[in-house]
Amino acid sequence: MSDTFDVVILGGGSGGYATALRAAQLNLSVVLIEKDKLGGTCLHRGCIPTKALLHAGEVADQTREAEAFGIKAEFLGVDMKGVNTYKDDIVGKLYKGLQGLIKSAKVTYVEGTGTLVAPNVVEVAGTRYTGRNIVLATGSYSKTIPGLEVDGVKVLASEHALVLDKLPASAIVLGGGVIGVEFASAWKSLGSDVTIVEALPRLVAAEDADISKQLERTFRKRGIGFKVGKPFEKLEKTDTGVKVTIAGGEVLEAEVLLVAVGRGPSTANCGYEAQGVKMERGFVLTDERLRTNVPNVFAVGDIVPGLQLAHRGFAQGIFVAEEIGGLNPPVIVESGIPRVTYCDPEIASVGITEAQAKEKYGDDKVKSLNYNLGGNGKSGILKTQGFVKLVSVVDGPVVGVHMIGARMGEQVGEAALIVNWEAFPAEVAQLIHAHPTQNEALGEAHLALAGKPLHAHA
Ligand SMILES: Cc1cc2nc3c(=O)[nH]c(=O)nc-3n(C[C@H](O)[C@H](O)[C@H](O)COP(=O)(O)OP(=O)(O)OC[C@H]3O[C@@H](n4cnc5c(N)ncnc54)[C@H](O)[C@@H]3O)c2cc1C
């Protein structure tokens, strides 16, 4: 093939396909190269199937708890085959839709493993695709820790945990970050006995400390076990499952161990280093315009250090396509990217934590306020507990919103507008929030921070 394309993209996950779609809209000629399935981790092994599993768990919990709402129902158990059919059906429909989008965008889609063989050429099975611009988007893989081998049977990574045809009666989840707490939550709801082991002193350690406290309180109530500040030491496989020794010598036993200790960049054997692309610990380094050190080579998504989230990949893909198209898009601010953890209770945040704000602006220049969902009618109707925490600069804008409670993930959109538009508490307090919604809690929190609380208990 001798044609030169405007953009050659390596990797068809969230970052890669978003680049392709936006570039095609800008009338650029595009090649998208994918070795597995279009849609990548998010669609096939990440965001979508995990959220389906969590929703199935929510249905199970609601059935068990129906009596508390005056509804007679009997929980007869979980049919994993049925759960998997439901989950796979959603993934399948979205996959079909995405394939249609790429086809109708007239993107040249190439199936196969690509290697960067020159700064402007990706080779796939002997065919060379030359690009005026190259976009690296090869994503990430489930990491483990040295000496702990994932076998896919008793020691699982998240991709194995998503395709189980039988729910484990008991599970140890290694890692109390986003993926770990989501699986722990889903499995508990579906009926497993779960214990999380986390080396750091708290669950979801990247979140504001108050969020971790509330999550731990609720997990305790839900009967989800967790050991924090306890690094993993040793694994022994037994006839019935696994024995895990943690710091201090305590031994935990379960049917399976899920390793959820983070995701590493999928960059090995891709040719990046050989072509002079600057890397660090396997990640591709870029400037704020997502340009690598090699001219006209860009990188997007999980291979770029920072938040590993699908919507960051989408935004970076759109950004790079527009940069290539000469539109000079505004730089993406990492702290302005909303983050949701879909466990029960849900966690949603955007901007910086109270501790980060104090470090940035000084202790006496930061104000924070926790609005308890106890004052929010809709949260009461849902029988959920939690809060909205605002972090603002004194006489300045809101710089962080941190929320926890059932369904609070749906509130992150407004929170993102508030933080990214640098709104002052009084400005948000003026906006009217519909009653009774959980969204109202966001409005009430701002009313309280602006000094005019309505349904807030002292
Ligand atoms: C269990 C789990 C749950 C998650 N839940 C969420 C969530 O709820 N919300 C959220 O925002 N994010 C979530 N994520 C993270 C999200 O999936 C990733 O941030 C996102 O998929 C990153 O997109 P990407 O394009 O960088 O990489 P990927 O989606 O990993 O795509 C990279 C693609 O490149 C292909 N590839 C790699 N090397 C080559 C090669 N040499 N040649 C050709 N193709 C290649 C791969 O096959 C893959 O399809 C979750 C992740 C996991 C694992």
The ligand as an SDF file (V2000), in Angstrom:
LIG
                    3D

 53 58  0  0  0  0  0  0  0  0999 V2000
  -12.6580   -3.5930   34.9130 C   0  0  0  0  0  0  0  0  0  0  0  0
  -12.5560   -2.1960   34.3590 C   0  0  0  0  0  0  0  0  0  0  0  0
  -13.5740   -1.3040   34.5750 C   0  0  0  0  0  0  0  0  0  0  0  0
  -13.4820   -0.0150   34.0610 C   0  0  0  0  0  0  0  0  0  0  0  0
  -14.5180    0.8430   34.2690 N   0  0  0  0  0  0  0  0  0  0  0  0
  -14.4440    2.0990   33.7810 C   0  0  0  0  0  0  0  0  0  0  0  0
  -15.5420    3.0020   33.9480 C   0  0  0  0  0  0  0  0  0  0  0  0
  -16.5620    2.6740   34.5290 O   0  0  0  0  0  0  0  0  0  0  0  0
  -15.4220    4.2430   33.4350 N   0  0  0  0  0  0  0  0  0  0  0  0
  -14.2840    4.6540   32.7770 C   0  0  0  0  0  0  0  0  0  0  0  0
  -14.2220    5.8030   32.3380 O   0  0  0  0  0  0  0  0  0  0  0  0
  -13.2410    3.8150   32.5960 N   0  0  0  0  0  0  0  0  0  0  0  0
  -13.2960    2.5620   33.0750 C   0  0  0  0  0  0  0  0  0  0  0  0
  -12.2550    1.7000   32.8540 N   0  0  0  0  0  0  0  0  0  0  0  0
  -11.0660    2.1930   32.1590 C   0  0  0  0  0  0  0  0  0  0  0  0
  -11.2550    2.2370   30.6360 C   0  0  0  0  0  0  0  0  0  0  0  0
  -11.6350    0.9660   30.1860 O   0  0  0  0  0  0  0  0  0  0  0  0
   -9.9590    2.6800   29.9800 C   0  0  0  0  0  0  0  0  0  0  0  0
   -9.5530    3.9240   30.5360 O   0  0  0  0  0  0  0  0  0  0  0  0
  -10.1230    2.8500   28.4780 C   0  0  0  0  0  0  0  0  0  0  0  0
  -10.5300    1.6550   27.8830 O   0  0  0  0  0  0  0  0  0  0  0  0
   -8.7960    3.3160   27.8790 C   0  0  0  0  0  0  0  0  0  0  0  0
   -8.9070    3.4690   26.5000 O   0  0  0  0  0  0  0  0  0  0  0  0
   -7.6380    3.2880   25.5620 P   0  0  0  0  0  0  0  0  0  0  0  0
   -8.1170    3.5930   24.1870 O   0  0  0  0  0  0  0  0  0  0  0  0
   -6.4920    4.0460   26.0810 O   0  0  0  0  0  0  0  0  0  0  0  0
   -7.2280    1.7610   25.6960 O   0  0  0  0  0  0  0  0  0  0  0  0
   -7.9970    0.4030   25.4350 P   0  0  0  0  0  0  0  0  0  0  0  0
   -9.4480    0.5330   25.6010 O   0  0  0  0  0  0  0  0  0  0  0  0
   -7.2730   -0.6040   26.2500 O   0  0  0  0  0  0  0  0  0  0  0  0
   -7.7500    0.1310   23.8890 O   0  0  0  0  0  0  0  0  0  0  0  0
   -6.5180   -0.1260   23.3510 C   0  0  0  0  0  0  0  0  0  0  0  0
   -6.7040   -1.0240   22.1390 C   0  0  0  0  0  0  0  0  0  0  0  0
   -5.4560   -1.1560   21.4620 O   0  0  0  0  0  0  0  0  0  0  0  0
   -5.3530   -2.4680   20.9460 C   0  0  0  0  0  0  0  0  0  0  0  0
   -3.9260   -2.7350   20.7250 N   0  0  0  0  0  0  0  0  0  0  0  0
   -2.9490   -2.7980   21.6530 C   0  0  0  0  0  0  0  0  0  0  0  0
   -1.7580   -3.0230   21.0690 N   0  0  0  0  0  0  0  0  0  0  0  0
   -2.0080   -3.1060   19.7370 C   0  0  0  0  0  0  0  0  0  0  0  0
   -1.1830   -3.3270   18.6050 C   0  0  0  0  0  0  0  0  0  0  0  0
    0.1340   -3.4740   18.7090 N   0  0  0  0  0  0  0  0  0  0  0  0
   -1.7720   -3.3660   17.3970 N   0  0  0  0  0  0  0  0  0  0  0  0
   -3.1090   -3.2000   17.2700 C   0  0  0  0  0  0  0  0  0  0  0  0
   -3.9310   -2.9770   18.2970 N   0  0  0  0  0  0  0  0  0  0  0  0
   -3.3780   -2.9300   19.5130 C   0  0  0  0  0  0  0  0  0  0  0  0
   -5.9880   -3.3210   22.0380 C   0  0  0  0  0  0  0  0  0  0  0  0
   -6.4200   -4.5560   21.5130 O   0  0  0  0  0  0  0  0  0  0  0  0
   -7.1390   -2.4430   22.5040 C   0  0  0  0  0  0  0  0  0  0  0  0
   -8.3350   -2.7440   21.8580 O   0  0  0  0  0  0  0  0  0  0  0  0
  -12.3320    0.3870   33.3280 C   0  0  0  0  0  0  0  0  0  0  0  0
  -11.3030   -0.5330   33.0940 C   0  0  0  0  0  0  0  0  0  0  0  0
  -11.4090   -1.8160   33.5870 C   0  0  0  0  0  0  0  0  0  0  0  0
  -10.2990   -2.7850   33.3180 C   0  0  0  0  0  0  0  0  0  0  0  0
  1  2  1  0
  2  3  1  0
  2 52  2  0
  3  4  2  0
  4  5  1  0
  4 50  1  0
  5  6  2  0
  6  7  1  0
  6 13  1  0
  7  8  2  0
  7  9  1  0
  9 10  1  0
 10 11  2  0
 10 12  1  0
 12 13  2  0
 13 14  1  0
 14 15  1  0
 14 50  1  0
 15 16  1  0
 16 17  1  0
 16 18  1  0
 18 19  1  0
 18 20  1  0
 20 21  1  0
 20 22  1  0
 22 23  1  0
 23 24  1  0
 24 25  2  0
 24 26  1  0
 24 27  1  0
 27 28  1  0
 28 29  2  0
 28 30  1  0
 28 31  1  0
 31 32  1  0
 32 33  1  0
 33 34  1  0
 33 48  1  0
 34 35  1  0
 35 36  1  0
 35 46  1  0
 36 37  1  0
 36 45  1  0
 37 38  2  0
 38 39  1  0
 39 40  1  0
 39 45  2  0
 40 41  1  0
 40 42  2  0
 42 43  1  0
 43 44  2  0
 44 45  1  0
 46 47  1  0
 46 48  1  0
 48 49  1  0
 50 51  2  0
 51 52  1  0
 52 53  1  0
M  END
$$$$
